Amino acid sequence: ANPDPNTPLAAYVCLTQTPTPVAIATERALSEDYKTMIRAYNTGDWQKIIERADIVSRDAPLTDNARVYFYVAEAYRTLAGDKSNAPNLRNALTNYRTAISKDGTFAPAYWGKALTEIAQGNNSDAQRDFQSAAQADPNFVPTYLDRAFFSSLNSNYANALTDLEQANAIAPGNAFASTAAAWNAASP
């Protein structure tokens, strides 16, 4: 017997019908793993960031979020400490580069990459990254402070003083910028 086309299908199926959400991308709150990653960053729990990175990177809305890769890069850079931990520095660079590819105007990624390049002895790359950070966000004070420190280590006191004065102009209450600018002005 052929079913009557005017009879609803539910009459033939002996199951309760439940609505099914449409499978499309929807706005949603940040995942708990991402929130955990941010808390770990704020408390310096670098290992937890690395542990959560794989989970968070599979969270579709976050795969294009430059900050996810920045947090992971910062964890690797901080855990590397110095040149003695090359794998962590390489992982940091990879994640900074990914963050920059996701958002080319995210100054902290350039800044962190510059610090990592310095740790690996790539001074010209570091200088380029500091410049990119300053162009991406002229008000990101850590760029000027760390570039000033880098310049003074290379005996380029005029550039160091310029950067410290810039940092002091952006954040006049920053004690480090004020003190360092005064110290650097008194240096040879």
C-alpha positions in Angstrom: 0.0 0.0 0.0 1.2 3.4 -0.9 1.2 6.0 1.8 -1.2 8.9 1.5 0.9 12.0 0.5 -1.5 14.1 2.6 -0.8 12.2 5.8 2.1 13.6 7.9 5.2 11.3 8.1 4.9 11.4 11.9 1.7 9.3 11.6 3.8 6.5 10.1 6.8 6.7 12.5 6.2 5.6 16.1 8.9 7.9 17.6 8.6 11.3 19.4 9.8 14.0 17.1 12.5 16.3 18.7 13.8 19.5 17.1 17.3 19.3 15.8 19.4 22.5 15.7 20.5 23.6 12.3 24.2 22.8 11.7 25.6 26.3 11.0 28.1 28.5 12.7 26.5 30.6 15.4 27.8 33.2 17.8 28.7 31.7 21.1 30.6 32.4 24.3 34.3 31.7 24.6 35.0 28.1 25.3 36.0 27.1 28.8 39.4 25.9 27.5 40.1 29.4 26.1 39.1 31.0 29.4 41.4 28.6 31.1 44.2 29.6 28.8 43.7 33.3 29.5 43.7 32.6 33.3 46.8 30.6 32.9 48.5 33.4 31.0 47.5 36.0 33.6 48.9 33.8 36.4 52.0 32.6 34.5 51.0 29.0 34.3 52.9 28.4 31.1 52.6 24.6 31.1 48.8 24.8 31.3 48.7 27.1 28.3 50.6 24.5 26.2 48.4 21.7 27.5 45.3 23.6 26.5 46.6 24.8 23.2 45.8 21.7 21.2 42.3 21.6 22.5 41.7 25.3 21.9 43.2 25.2 18.4 40.6 22.7 17.4 37.8 25.0 18.5 36.6 26.3 15.1 35.9 29.9 16.0 39.3 30.2 17.7 41.4 28.8 14.9 41.6 32.3 13.4 42.2 34.1 16.8 45.7 35.5 16.8 45.6 35.7 20.6 45.4 32.0 21.0 48.7 31.6 19.1 50.2 34.5 21.0 49.5 33.0 24.4 51.0 29.7 23.3 54.1 31.5 21.9 54.5 33.4 25.1 54.4 30.2 27.1 57.1 28.6 24.9 59.3 31.7 24.9 59.0 32.1 28.7 59.7 28.4 29.3 62.7 28.6 26.9 64.4 31.1 29.2 67.5 31.5 27.0 69.2 30.0 24.0 69.7 26.7 25.8 66.2 25.6 25.0 66.1 25.8 21.2 62.9 23.6 20.7 60.8 25.9 22.9 62.2 29.0 21.0 61.3 27.4 17.7 57.8 26.6 18.9 57.5 30.2 20.1 58.5 31.5 16.7 56.1 29.2 14.9 53.2 30.4 17.1 54.2 34.1 16.8 54.3 33.7 13.0 50.9 32.1 13.0 49.5 34.9 15.2 50.9 37.5 12.8 49.4 35.6 9.8 46.0 35.6 11.5 46.2 39.4 12.5 48.9 41.4 10.9 48.1 44.4 13.2 48.5 42.5 16.5 51.5 44.3 17.9 52.1 42.0 20.9 52.9 39.1 18.4 55.6 41.2 16.7 57.0 42.2 20.0 57.2 38.7 21.3 58.7 37.5 18.1 61.3 40.2 18.4 62.2 39.0 21.9 62.5 35.4 20.7 64.7 36.5 17.7 67.0 38.2 20.2 67.2 35.0 22.3 68.3 33.2 19.1 70.8 35.9 18.2 68.8 37.1 15.1 69.3 40.8 15.9 68.3 42.2 12.4 65.1 40.1 12.5 64.4 41.4 16.0 64.8 45.0 14.9 62.4 44.5 12.0 59.8 42.9 14.4 60.2 45.8 16.9 59.5 48.2 14.0 56.5 46.2 12.8 55.1 46.2 16.4 55.5 50.0 16.6 53.8 50.4 13.3 51.0 48.0 14.2 50.3 49.8 17.5 52.2 53.0 18.1 50.9 53.0 21.7 52.1 49.5 22.7 54.6 50.6 25.4 56.5 47.2 25.8 57.8 47.6 22.2 59.6 50.8 23.1 60.9 49.6 26.4 62.3 46.4 25.1 63.7 48.0 21.9 65.4 50.6 24.1 66.9 47.9 26.2 68.0 46.0 23.1 69.5 49.3 21.7 71.4 50.0 24.8 72.8 46.5 24.9 74.2 47.3 21.4 75.6 50.6 22.6 73.0 52.5 20.5 72.2 55.0 23.3 70.6 57.6 21.1 68.0 55.1 19.8 67.4 53.8 23.3 66.8 57.2 24.6 64.4 58.0 21.8 62.4 54.8 22.5 62.3 55.5 26.3 61.1 59.1 25.7 58.4 57.7 23.4 57.4 55.1 26.1 57.3 57.9 28.7 55.2 60.1 26.4 52.7 57.3 25.9 52.6 56.2 29.5 53.9 59.1 31.7 53.1 57.2 34.9 55.3 54.2 33.8 58.0 54.2 36.5 60.3 52.0 34.4 60.1 54.3 31.4 60.8 57.4 33.4 63.7 55.9 35.4 65.2 54.2 32.4 65.0 57.4 30.3 66.8 59.4 33.1 69.4 56.7 33.4 70.0 56.4 29.7 70.2 60.2 29.3 73.1 60.1 31.9 74.9 57.3 30.1 77.8 58.0 27.7 
